[in-house]
Amino acid sequence: MITTTFKTDKVGIIASTLCMLHCIVTPSIFLVASYSEIFNESALYWWSSLDYIFLLVSSFAIYKSTKKTSKIGIKYAMWISWILLLTLLLNEKLQLFSLFESAIYFPAMSLVILHFRNLKNIQSETDSCCTT
C-alpha cells in the first residue's frame, strides 16, 4: 500500500514537471513553427494535445496518492491545484478571459511540491512506525 503511494507520487512529480517543461517550451516551438515549413498542423496539434495527457496522468496520480495519504490538507491542496491547472488550461485553449501566460506554472509547481511533501510525510510515517 505504501509502495503504491510512493509510485503514484513519483508519477505525479514526473507528470507535473514534464507539464511545466511542456508549458515553457511550447511558445518557442510555436514561434519557430510560424517561421518554418518543417512543422505541419498535425505535429503542432499533437504537441498541444499533450496538455490533456498530462492532466489525465496527474489526475490518476493525485487520486491514488490522496487515497492513501493521512494528511487532509495535502488531499485538498492537490485537488485544488489540479482543478486550477485544468481551469487555466481550458481558459488558454478557449480564451475565455485574459490572464498572464505564466499563471499556469503556479498550480503545476504546487503539484510537484505537494507530491514531494506527501512522499516525505509517508516516509516519516513509515520510519516512525518501524522504529519502535
N, C-alpha and C positions, 0 to 999 in steps of 0.2 A: 504494500500500500504506500509506504513512504517512498520507495524507489520510483513508483509511478508518478508521484508528485514531483520528485527530482527531475524526472524525464520531461514532464509537461512544462515545468518551469524553465528548463533549459530550451525546450522548443519555443516557448513564449519569448525568451530572451533573444534567441536567434531570429525568430519571425519579426519581432519589434525592431531589432537592429537592422535587419535587411529592409524592412519597410522604411526606416529613416534614411538609409543609404539610397534606396529607390527614389524617395522624395527629393533628396539632394541632387541626384544625378539626372533626374527626368528633365528639368528645364534645359540643361546643357544638351541633352540628346535631341530634344525638340528644336532647339536653336540650330544645332548642326544639321538636323534633318531639313530644316527650312531652306538651307543653303546648299544642300547636296541632293544629288539624284540617286545616291546609293540606297537611301531608305525609301520604302514604299509604304502605302497606307496600312497594309496588313502587319508589317513589322511594328509600326507605331501603335496600332490597336492592341497588339499582343503585349507590348511594353506597358501600356496604360491599364490593361486589364489585370496586371499583377497586383494592383491595389486590392482588388477583391479576393485574390488568392491569399494575400497576407491577412486580410480581415478574417477570412474563413479559418485559416490555421491558428491565428491568435485567439479567435473565439473558442475554438476547441481547447487550446492550451489553458485559457482562462477558466473555462468550465471545469476541466479536470483539476486544475490547481486549487480553485476555490472550493471545490467539493471536499478536498482533503485538509485544507488549512483550518487552524483553530482560531485565527485572528480575523474577527468580523470586519475590522476596519480595512484590512487588505482586500477582503472579498468585495466590499462595496467600492473601494478605490479602483480596483481592477476593472470592474464592470462600468463604472462611471467613465474611466479613461477610455475604455473601448467604445462606449456609446458616443463619447465626444469625438473620438477618431472617426467613427462611422459618419457622424453628422458633418464633420469638416470635409470628409472625402466626398460625400454626396453633394455638399454645397459647392465643392470645387468642380464637380462634374456637371451639375445643373446650373451653377452660377446664380443661386437664389439671392444672395446678398454679398456685399463686398467685404472681404477680410484680408488681413495681411497674409502673405503667402507662407510665412514661417509658422503660422499658428498650428499647423498640423504636426510640427515637431514636438510640441509640448505633451500631447497625450501619448505619442509613440515613445518618447523618452520616459514618461512616467510609467508606462507598462514595463519597460526594461528595468527600471528601478524597483518597481513593485515585485516583479518576479525574482529579482536578486534578494529583496527583503524577505520574501516568502521562503526562498531557499535557505537563507540564514536562520530564519525562525524555525524551520523544520529541522535543520542540522543541530541547533541548540537544544531543541526538544528531544531529539534522539540521543544527543550526548548526555543530557541530564537524566534521562530515564535509564540509561545503560550504565551509569557510574555509581549506582547505589551499592 
